[in-house]
C-alpha cells in the first residue's frame, strides 16, 4: 500500500518513546530558540546549600519537580545520599553508536552520584530516596530493567 502522505517519519534522534514525547512537547533542542524558551539557570545552592554544585542549567518544567523533591529529601535527611552531580543540560546522543538524543539534550535529566568520584560511582539509592523522587514525578534509571543507570534521574521515563 502506498504512503498516502499521512505517515510522519521522524529522524532517528527522536525515535525513542521519551525523545518523541520531549520533541512533541518542547521541540528540537538543537533549534536556536530552544535554549532561551525552555532552559533555566537554577541557583540550586541558594535553597539547598548542601547541594554539590552551585548552579544547574535545566528544563523549566523539570526544576520545580527537583526543587520539591529536594525539600522532601532534606526533610527526611535523605539529601546526604547525593555526593556528586554529573550532566544536566547538554545536547548529545545516548552513545557514539546510536543517533538517539539523550534526555539531557532537553535539560530533562540530571545525573546524580552517591560517590563524589563519578568514575567510582555505582549509585545505589535507598528505597526511601527513590520513593520521594517518584512521588515528585522524577524517574530513576536504577529501576530500569534492561539497562539500569542508577545515576540518571529524569522528568520522562525511558
Protein Blocks (a to p, Z undefined) as FASTA:
>chain_A
ZZehlaccddfklmpmklmmmmmmnopfkbmklmmmmpccddfklmmmmbmbfbdcddfk
lmmmmmmmmmmmmmnopmmmpmbdcdfddcddfblmbcbdcfklnopaccddfbfblmlp
ccdcdfklmmmmmmnopacfklpmklgcfkbccfbeZZ
